[in-house]
Amino acid sequence: MDEVTVNTEQGRDGSRCVRVRGDMTVAHAAALKEAFLAALPASAGSVELDLSAVSDCDSAGFQLLVLVRQECERRGVAFRLAELSAPVHDVVAFYRFEAFFGIPVVIGGNGDGRAA
C-alpha cells in the first residue's frame, strides 16, 4: 500500500491543478476527500486533476472522482481529468463512466477501451 500525497497549484488565471501521487483506495479515502474538497474554489474557476502518478484506484477512489465532479458542477467550477494512470483509467472504464468524465472511448485497440 502506497502513501498518498495531494498537491495543489494555482494558475495565474485562477485555475487549480490538483496532482495526486500514490493510492486512491479506501485506506486513504477520508484524507483524499478532505484534500479534494479543500482544493476546489468556492465558485467559478476551474479544477484539473492530474492522476498520472496514482498507483492504485479502487471503488472508493472512483467514488471520490464522482463526488469531486458533482461538487464542481454544484459550485459552477469547470472540471477536467487531465492525466490518468492505467489503474484510474481501468476503474473508470470498468464502471463505463468515460462520458461522465469526458474521456474519449477508443474503439478497437486491445478490447478494454484503451489503444493497443
Backbone bond lengths (Angstrom), bond angles and torsions (degrees), N, CA, C in turn:
res aa  C-N    CA-C-N  psi(-1)  N-CA   C-N-CA  omega(-1)  CA-C   N-CA-C  phi
1 M - - - 1.447 - - 1.523 109.07 -
2 D 1.332 115.89 121.93 1.458 121.54 178.35 1.522 110.55 -84.70
3 E 1.317 115.52 147.30 1.457 119.77 170.32 1.513 107.70 -69.40
4 V 1.307 116.62 167.76 1.457 120.30 -179.42 1.523 109.35 -126.70
5 T 1.332 115.86 139.85 1.458 121.35 174.18 1.519 107.95 -128.35
6 V 1.318 114.85 145.53 1.458 121.76 178.08 1.515 107.30 -129.29
7 N 1.330 116.15 123.63 1.462 122.08 178.08 1.521 108.64 -121.17
8 T 1.312 115.86 136.56 1.458 121.38 179.34 1.514 108.94 -117.44
9 E 1.332 115.44 131.23 1.464 121.48 176.39 1.515 108.72 -117.90
10 Q 1.319 115.66 136.27 1.458 121.75 179.20 1.522 108.43 -97.00
11 G 1.328 116.38 126.36 1.457 120.73 176.70 1.517 111.02 -82.49
12 R 1.318 116.57 163.82 1.469 120.88 178.87 1.520 112.44 -61.79
13 D 1.325 115.82 -28.93 1.465 120.57 -178.28 1.526 112.38 -87.69
14 G 1.327 117.39 7.85 1.460 121.05 179.93 1.517 113.88 90.63
15 S 1.325 116.94 -4.36 1.460 120.23 178.50 1.527 109.54 -71.84
16 R 1.310 115.06 158.63 1.462 120.21 178.03 1.521 109.47 -126.41
17 C 1.322 115.07 136.83 1.457 121.53 174.88 1.526 106.87 -114.22
18 V 1.329 115.08 122.18 1.465 121.25 -179.80 1.520 107.37 -108.59
19 R 1.335 115.92 118.45 1.464 121.47 -179.66 1.521 109.59 -108.35
20 V 1.331 114.45 129.93 1.461 120.44 -179.33 1.523 108.59 -115.25
21 R 1.335 115.82 134.90 1.465 121.90 176.82 1.528 107.69 -129.16
22 G 1.339 115.75 129.56 1.465 120.31 178.46 1.514 111.53 114.27
23 D 1.307 115.98 -152.02 1.466 122.30 -175.15 1.521 112.21 -92.42
24 M 1.321 115.66 130.63 1.471 121.74 169.48 1.523 106.28 -102.67
25 T 1.320 115.66 76.83 1.459 121.85 -174.71 1.527 109.67 -129.26
26 V 1.322 115.12 173.23 1.452 121.13 -179.01 1.529 111.58 -56.12
27 A 1.308 117.38 -30.85 1.466 120.66 -179.94 1.530 112.55 -62.94
28 H 1.331 116.79 -24.77 1.466 121.26 -177.31 1.529 112.32 -118.25
29 A 1.317 118.21 8.74 1.462 121.78 -172.38 1.531 113.02 -58.94
30 A 1.307 118.20 -45.30 1.471 120.47 -177.27 1.527 111.21 -63.64
31 A 1.322 116.76 -45.76 1.472 120.50 179.88 1.526 110.88 -65.74
32 L 1.330 116.80 -39.76 1.467 120.26 178.78 1.524 111.27 -65.34
33 K 1.312 116.86 -43.22 1.465 119.99 179.38 1.517 110.15 -58.83
34 E 1.310 117.06 -47.17 1.462 121.63 179.33 1.536 111.12 -60.16
35 A 1.329 116.66 -45.39 1.468 120.47 -179.39 1.526 111.77 -66.29
36 F 1.331 116.96 -42.63 1.466 120.01 179.53 1.524 111.35 -62.64
37 L 1.315 116.97 -49.27 1.465 120.00 -177.35 1.527 111.57 -65.42
38 A 1.322 117.61 -35.04 1.463 120.96 177.16 1.527 111.37 -67.64
39 A 1.330 117.60 -27.83 1.462 121.84 -177.99 1.521 113.07 -78.62
40 L 1.323 117.31 -18.29 1.466 120.40 -176.55 1.523 111.12 -77.51
41 P 1.334 116.09 137.95 1.468 118.32 173.05 1.532 109.84 -66.56
42 A 1.326 116.78 154.42 1.458 120.62 179.57 1.525 111.50 -64.36
43 S 1.322 116.33 -34.68 1.459 120.98 177.76 1.523 109.22 -162.31
44 A 1.316 115.14 157.00 1.470 122.88 -179.60 1.530 111.13 55.91
45 G 1.309 117.80 -168.45 1.453 121.90 -178.80 1.512 112.60 75.90
46 S 1.320 115.15 -165.49 1.457 120.42 -179.81 1.519 110.58 -148.75
47 V 1.332 114.10 153.86 1.463 122.01 178.46 1.519 107.99 -130.84
48 E 1.313 114.79 133.57 1.460 122.03 176.99 1.524 107.24 -121.91
49 L 1.328 116.74 128.60 1.464 120.57 177.39 1.517 109.29 -101.14
50 D 1.308 116.35 123.69 1.460 122.91 173.67 1.520 106.82 -102.41
51 L 1.324 115.36 106.36 1.458 121.44 -177.06 1.525 111.39 -110.74
52 S 1.319 116.77 23.12 1.468 121.52 -176.58 1.523 112.71 -67.35
53 A 1.331 118.06 -21.70 1.468 120.90 -178.61 1.532 112.44 -104.25
54 V 1.330 117.29 16.58 1.460 120.53 176.98 1.522 108.29 -79.57
55 S 1.326 116.42 124.18 1.464 120.81 -175.19 1.522 113.46 -91.28
56 D 1.343 117.50 -21.86 1.456 120.96 178.49 1.522 107.94 -153.68
57 C 1.329 116.45 146.37 1.455 121.23 179.13 1.522 108.20 -146.29
58 D 1.331 115.73 122.92 1.461 119.99 178.01 1.531 109.14 -111.38
59 S 1.322 116.95 -168.77 1.464 120.04 -176.92 1.530 111.97 -64.11
60 A 1.324 118.42 -29.82 1.465 120.66 176.80 1.527 110.48 -66.43
61 G 1.330 116.85 -40.87 1.461 121.01 175.87 1.516 111.47 -63.50
62 F 1.324 115.95 -41.43 1.460 120.94 177.14 1.526 110.45 -61.61
63 Q 1.321 117.38 -44.88 1.460 121.07 179.35 1.526 111.46 -60.48
64 L 1.324 117.21 -35.51 1.464 120.31 176.55 1.519 111.29 -64.63
65 L 1.332 117.47 -39.69 1.463 120.23 177.89 1.532 110.63 -62.40
66 V 1.316 116.59 -42.06 1.466 120.81 177.94 1.535 109.26 -62.97
67 L 1.322 116.97 -45.17 1.458 121.53 179.14 1.525 111.21 -58.53
68 V 1.327 117.36 -46.72 1.467 121.14 -178.05 1.527 110.11 -62.84
69 R 1.318 117.13 -44.61 1.463 119.46 179.36 1.526 110.65 -62.55
70 Q 1.316 118.45 -43.79 1.460 121.24 179.43 1.530 111.81 -66.07
71 E 1.316 116.65 -38.44 1.465 119.94 178.27 1.527 110.59 -66.88
72 C 1.316 117.11 -38.11 1.468 120.28 175.69 1.525 110.26 -61.17
73 E 1.307 116.35 -45.02 1.463 120.60 179.09 1.528 110.28 -60.64
74 R 1.325 116.65 -43.73 1.465 120.83 179.68 1.528 111.87 -60.97
75 R 1.334 116.04 -37.11 1.471 120.92 -178.04 1.522 113.27 -87.40
76 G 1.316 117.88 -6.43 1.464 120.43 -177.13 1.520 112.86 76.62
77 V 1.327 116.52 28.92 1.462 123.64 -178.79 1.529 108.75 -102.91
78 A 1.324 116.89 130.35 1.467 120.54 176.65 1.526 108.63 -68.02
79 F 1.325 116.15 138.54 1.463 122.27 -176.26 1.515 109.47 -124.92
80 R 1.333 115.83 138.29 1.461 119.87 176.72 1.518 110.07 -149.22
81 L 1.347 115.58 135.16 1.459 120.64 168.75 1.521 105.95 -87.71
82 A 1.317 116.64 115.00 1.459 120.62 -173.89 1.518 112.21 -85.01
83 E 1.276 116.69 -52.13 1.459 122.09 -176.53 1.526 108.19 -136.25
84 L 1.329 116.06 136.35 1.458 120.91 179.76 1.515 110.63 -122.98
85 S 1.310 116.49 134.57 1.464 119.92 170.46 1.523 107.30 -75.87
86 A 1.325 116.76 166.74 1.465 121.12 178.70 1.533 112.25 -58.56
87 P 1.349 119.50 -43.03 1.467 118.61 179.41 1.535 113.23 -61.99
88 V 1.323 117.40 -37.52 1.467 119.96 178.52 1.523 109.65 -69.29
89 H 1.323 116.50 -46.40 1.465 119.68 178.66 1.524 110.49 -57.79
90 D 1.318 116.71 -42.92 1.467 120.44 -177.99 1.524 112.30 -61.62
91 V 1.336 117.96 -42.39 1.466 119.48 -178.68 1.533 110.75 -71.49
92 V 1.324 117.74 -36.75 1.469 120.53 176.57 1.529 109.76 -64.38
93 A 1.325 116.68 -43.40 1.463 121.10 178.66 1.528 111.27 -66.82
94 F 1.319 117.34 -37.50 1.460 121.09 179.13 1.530 110.97 -57.77
95 Y 1.332 115.68 -42.74 1.464 120.34 179.56 1.534 112.49 -86.23
96 R 1.326 116.37 -0.86 1.475 122.95 179.25 1.529 111.58 57.96
97 F 1.317 115.33 47.59 1.459 121.64 -178.83 1.528 112.20 -108.54
98 E 1.312 118.03 20.27 1.459 120.50 -179.49 1.529 111.03 -57.02
99 A 1.325 118.17 -47.71 1.460 121.28 -178.32 1.531 111.11 -63.51
100 F 1.320 116.76 -39.47 1.467 121.66 178.97 1.527 110.52 -57.09
101 F 1.334 116.52 -37.86 1.465 121.88 -179.00 1.524 113.24 -97.71
102 G 1.321 117.74 2.18 1.466 120.49 178.99 1.517 113.72 71.93
103 I 1.330 116.71 31.07 1.464 121.67 -179.89 1.523 108.30 -98.04
104 P 1.323 118.18 124.58 1.467 119.36 178.55 1.526 111.41 -64.35
105 V 1.309 115.60 141.04 1.458 121.76 176.61 1.519 107.43 -96.66
106 V 1.327 116.75 128.24 1.462 121.91 179.52 1.528 107.96 -89.01
107 I 1.316 115.71 124.04 1.459 120.45 176.02 1.526 107.18 -90.92
108 G 1.311 116.47 132.15 1.467 120.00 -175.40 1.508 108.28 97.40
109 G 1.299 116.75 -130.09 1.464 120.40 179.04 1.512 110.84 63.02
110 N 1.319 115.97 -138.96 1.471 120.12 -176.44 1.523 113.08 -103.35
111 G 1.338 117.47 15.55 1.453 120.67 174.27 1.511 115.14 90.62
112 D 1.332 118.68 -6.02 1.458 118.65 179.99 1.532 112.08 -110.99
113 G 1.338 116.76 16.19 1.455 119.97 178.34 1.509 114.50 90.21
114 R 1.338 117.19 -5.36 1.462 120.74 178.04 1.525 108.58 -109.35
115 A 1.297 114.87 154.93 1.467 119.25 177.55 1.512 109.81 -64.54
116 A 1.312 115.55 149.80 1.481 120.73 -179.68 1.500 111.34 -70.69
